[in-house]
């Protein structure tokens, strides 16, 4: 059974809205670093649970981060 609003991003990571969930334990992940390199934004996440070592590196095209697109007629 799928949870409503839960999307799989890439392989092994789950995201609910803008909240990233740990692939190891399912806890909320915290953003610990962000780097812009060439045309991409790299975001490093670590699990918020003290006893979990879950980590995730997300790569997004620079133009898609935080932008809202609209079409005018």
N, CA, C and O of each residue as an XYZ file, in Angstrom:
292
protein
N       0.837     -1.185      0.000
C       0.000      0.000      0.000
C       0.877      1.242      0.000
O       1.798      1.353      0.809
N       0.602      2.163     -0.888
C       1.371      3.398     -0.984
C       0.782      4.464     -0.055
O      -0.435      4.534      0.121
N       1.630      5.277      0.527
C       1.197      6.376      1.373
C       0.890      7.585      0.499
O       1.740      7.978     -0.301
N      -0.304      8.198      0.619
C      -0.628      9.380     -0.192
C       0.380     10.498      0.052
O       0.758     10.753      1.196
N       0.821     11.169     -1.019
C       1.760     12.275     -0.914
C       3.207     11.864     -0.763
O       4.076     12.724     -0.624
N       3.490     10.569     -0.788
C       4.857     10.086     -0.622
C       5.429      9.765     -1.993
O       4.895      8.915     -2.707
N       6.503     10.433     -2.364
C       7.119     10.236     -3.675
C       8.510      9.666     -3.511
O       9.249     10.074     -2.615
N       8.874      8.723     -4.369
C      10.239      8.211     -4.386
C      11.049      9.118     -5.304
O      10.625      9.423     -6.418
N      12.196      9.539     -4.839
C      13.077     10.411     -5.603
C      14.350      9.641     -5.861
O      15.036      9.247     -4.918
N      14.682      9.417     -7.128
C      15.881      8.645     -7.442
C      15.733      7.229     -6.941
O      14.672      6.625     -7.095
N      16.771      6.692     -6.349
C      16.751      5.324     -5.840
C      16.984      5.341     -4.345
O      18.021      5.822     -3.887
N      16.041      4.825     -3.576
C      16.242      4.652     -2.148
C      15.841      5.789     -1.253
O      15.895      5.630     -0.034
N      15.441      6.934     -1.779
C      15.047      8.047     -0.914
C      13.568      8.341     -1.121
O      13.035      8.213     -2.224
N      12.919      8.739     -0.026
C      11.511      9.105     -0.090
C      11.370     10.560      0.319
O      12.120     11.059      1.158
N      10.402     11.230     -0.280
C      10.201     12.641     -0.003
C       8.703     12.907      0.130
O       7.908     12.448     -0.691
N       8.324     13.654      1.176
C       6.944     14.092      1.370
C       6.974     15.602      1.278
O       7.459     16.268      2.192
N       6.467     16.149      0.193
C       6.596     17.585     -0.038
C       8.068     17.931     -0.146
O       8.770     17.407     -1.011
N       8.543     18.814      0.730
C       9.964     19.188      0.736
C      10.743     18.440      1.819
O      11.938     18.679      1.994
N      10.069     17.527      2.556
C      10.723     16.769      3.627
C      11.328     15.494      3.055
O      10.632     14.700      2.422
N      12.617     15.300      3.276
C      13.326     14.115      2.797
C      13.402     13.104      3.927
O      13.759     13.446      5.054
N      13.061     11.844      3.620
C      13.078     10.790      4.627
C      14.283      9.884      4.425
O      14.688      9.619      3.294
N      14.851      9.413      5.523
C      16.043      8.574      5.515
C      15.766      7.238      4.810
O      14.772      6.579      5.115
N      16.630      6.837      3.878
C      16.442      5.548      3.218
C      16.718      4.366      4.144
O      16.269      3.254      3.863
N      17.445      4.578      5.241
C      17.786      3.488      6.158
C      16.704      3.238      7.203
O      16.361      2.089      7.478
N      16.153      4.332      7.801
C      15.216      4.135      8.915
C      13.883      4.846      8.741
O      12.946      4.566      9.488
N      13.767      5.757      7.780
C      12.506      6.458      7.543
C      12.326      7.748      8.328
O      11.296      8.408      8.196
N      13.310      8.122      9.143
C      13.227      9.379      9.908
C      13.464     10.570      8.981
O      13.938     10.405      7.857
N      13.135     11.757      9.455
C      13.362     12.981      8.690
C      14.860     13.232      8.569
O      15.605     13.080      9.538
N      15.294     13.616      7.370
C      16.707     13.939      7.158
C      16.899     15.449      7.239
O      15.993     16.217      6.913
N      18.080     15.868      7.673
C      18.422     17.271      7.803
C      19.427     17.660      6.733
O      20.374     16.922      6.462
N      19.216     18.825      6.124
C      20.170     19.335      5.146
C      21.386     19.847      5.897
O      21.259     20.692      6.783
N      22.576     19.339      5.546
C      23.786     19.756      6.244
C      24.742     20.551      5.369
O      25.635     21.225      5.883
N      24.566     20.480      4.048
C      25.452     21.230      3.158
C      24.782     21.390      1.807
O      23.977     20.553      1.398
N      25.121     22.473      1.116
C      24.603     22.726     -0.229
C      25.723     23.375     -1.032
O      26.394     24.288     -0.552
N      25.920     22.897     -2.256
C      27.011     23.372     -3.100
C      26.502     23.576     -4.513
O      25.820     22.712     -5.064
N      26.831     24.713     -5.097
C      26.497     24.958     -6.505
C      27.759     24.729     -7.327
O      28.788     25.365     -7.099
N      27.666     23.823     -8.274
C      28.806     23.504     -9.117
C      28.342     23.371    -10.561
O      27.493     22.537    -10.875
N      28.902     24.195    -11.435
C      28.514     24.242    -12.843
C      27.006     24.498    -12.924
O      26.550     25.537    -12.446
N      26.234     23.615    -13.496
C      24.801     23.828    -13.660
C      23.961     22.996    -12.706
O      22.797     22.713    -12.989
N      24.541     22.601    -11.576
C      23.819     21.753    -10.635
C      23.946     22.256     -9.200
O      24.908     22.932     -8.836
N      22.942     21.901     -8.398
C      22.963     22.144     -6.956
C      23.082     20.774     -6.290
O      22.258     19.891     -6.530
N      24.104     20.599     -5.457
C      24.304     19.360     -4.703
C      23.909     19.638     -3.259
O      24.430     20.566     -2.640
N      22.986     18.835     -2.717
C      22.515     18.998     -1.351
C      22.818     17.717     -0.578
O      22.442     16.624     -1.001
N      23.503     17.861      0.561
C      23.879     16.720      1.389
C      22.941     16.654      2.584
O      22.761     17.640      3.298
N      22.341     15.480      2.798
C      21.424     15.257      3.914
C      21.995     14.193      4.838
O      22.666     13.263      4.391
N      21.719     14.338      6.146
C      22.056     13.310      7.135
C      20.813     13.040      7.964
O      19.989     13.931      8.172
N      20.680     11.807      8.438
C      19.539     11.394      9.237
C      19.511     12.165     10.555
O      20.553     12.444     11.148
N      18.296     12.507     11.005
C      18.143     13.250     12.260
C      18.220     12.346     13.495
O      18.371     12.840     14.612
N      18.117     11.023     13.299
C      18.226     10.108     14.442
C      19.689      9.927     14.820
O      20.537      9.688     13.961
N      19.973     10.040     16.097
C      21.343      9.963     16.587
C      22.015      8.617     16.312
O      23.210      8.566     16.022
N      21.254      7.538     16.403
C      21.846      6.204     16.249
C      21.802      5.678     14.809
O      22.106      4.508     14.574
N      21.428      6.524     13.847
C      21.369      6.112     12.434
C      22.453      6.849     11.658
O      22.689      8.035     11.887
N      23.098      6.159     10.758
C      24.153      6.773      9.952
C      23.697      7.099      8.547
O      24.528      7.288      7.659
N      22.365      7.171      8.321
C      21.832      7.421      6.980
C      22.275      8.759      6.415
O      22.220      9.781      7.100
N      22.717      8.748      5.154
C      23.153      9.957      4.453
C      22.630      9.895      3.032
O      22.359      8.816      2.506
N      22.487     11.077      2.403
C      22.009     11.123      1.034
C      22.556     12.365      0.359
O      22.568     13.443      0.953
N      23.010     12.221     -0.880
C      23.457     13.349     -1.692
C      22.475     13.495     -2.839
O      22.263     12.555     -3.605
N      21.876     14.670     -2.960
C      20.897     14.932     -4.004
C      21.495     15.896     -5.011
O      22.121     16.886     -4.630
N      21.308     15.615     -6.297
C      21.812     16.460     -7.372
C      20.619     16.951     -8.181
O      19.816     16.151     -8.662
N      20.505     18.269     -8.331
C      19.412     18.858     -9.101
C      19.974     19.850    -10.100
O      20.983     20.498     -9.819
N      19.348     19.986    -11.261
C      19.756     21.045    -12.183
C      19.531     22.399    -11.514
O      18.518     22.601    -10.845
N      20.457     23.311    -11.690
C      20.390     24.609    -11.021
C      19.111     25.354    -11.370
O      18.525     25.982    -10.488
N      18.661     25.315    -12.592
C      17.502     26.095    -13.004
C      16.197     25.622    -12.374
O      15.223     26.374    -12.372
N      16.142     24.389    -11.835
C      14.885     23.880    -11.287
C      14.746     24.123     -9.790
O      13.664     23.907     -9.242
N      15.784     24.557     -9.118
C      15.750     24.712     -7.662
C      15.060     26.021     -7.300
O      15.551     27.106     -7.612
N      13.915     25.900     -6.636
C      13.220     27.071     -6.118
C      12.540     27.960     -7.139
O      12.065     29.036     -6.777
N      12.473     27.568     -8.374
C      11.841     28.387     -9.391
C      10.407     27.944     -9.621
O      10.084     26.758     -9.552
N       9.564     28.912     -9.892
C       8.190     28.648    -10.268
C       8.052     29.077    -11.732
O       8.429     30.188    -12.103
N       7.521     28.206    -12.528
C       7.369     28.498    -13.953
C       5.911     28.790    -14.255
O       5.020     28.138    -13.710
N       5.661     29.757    -15.110
C       4.301     30.039    -15.553
C       4.332     30.383    -17.030
O       5.306     30.940    -17.538
N       3.270     30.047    -17.694
C       3.146     30.340    -19.119
C       2.149     31.468    -19.283
O       1.073     31.452    -18.686
N       2.513     32.445    -20.095
C       1.571     33.542    -20.362
C       0.985     33.363    -21.744
O       1.672     32.931    -22.670
N      -0.270     33.691    -21.878
C      -0.963     33.527    -23.170
C      -0.781     34.734    -24.042
O      -1.293     34.771    -25.160
